[in-house]
Amino acid sequence: MKKLLLISLLATLLLCSCTQKMKEFEEEANQKFGDQHFKTAISLIELYKLRHGYYPASMDSLEFKGDWDEMAVNSTEYKKLNEGYELNLTNGWMGKPDSLQLKYPAGFWKGLGIRKSNLKVNFTKKISGSK
């Protein structure tokens, strides 16, 4: 009886440990995929502007997307503004954007047309060297 109880206790501890590790893995993957999707979408939008001289009307206008790019496009919402654009992250890997803790240094935004986002960013502050 003691042996069975001990085995059950060990199995429970092992299962709890695996569950916690899986949760940590999911959180880390969600952060990394969310970050990558956001940066990829920005890159595609800015490349379009570089080639055409203006921002795309919608994400459907983006050209030469690869399969991985489609994942990024489908994880973001884009809206062209009078000046620049709004880009919101809608998914990471498995989670919603409110669970993401993405932060970027001021220099990241330099020269980009992004003006609004659901990520916590202060776009009203002038970045040195930007127009």
Secondary structure, DSSP 8 states (H G I E B T S, - for coil): -HHHHHHHHHHHHHHHHHHHHHHHHHHHHHHHHHHHHHHHHHHHHHHHHHHHSS--SSGGG--S--HHHHHHHHTEEEEE-SSSEEEEE--SSSS-GGG------GGGGTT--EEE-SSS---SS--TT--
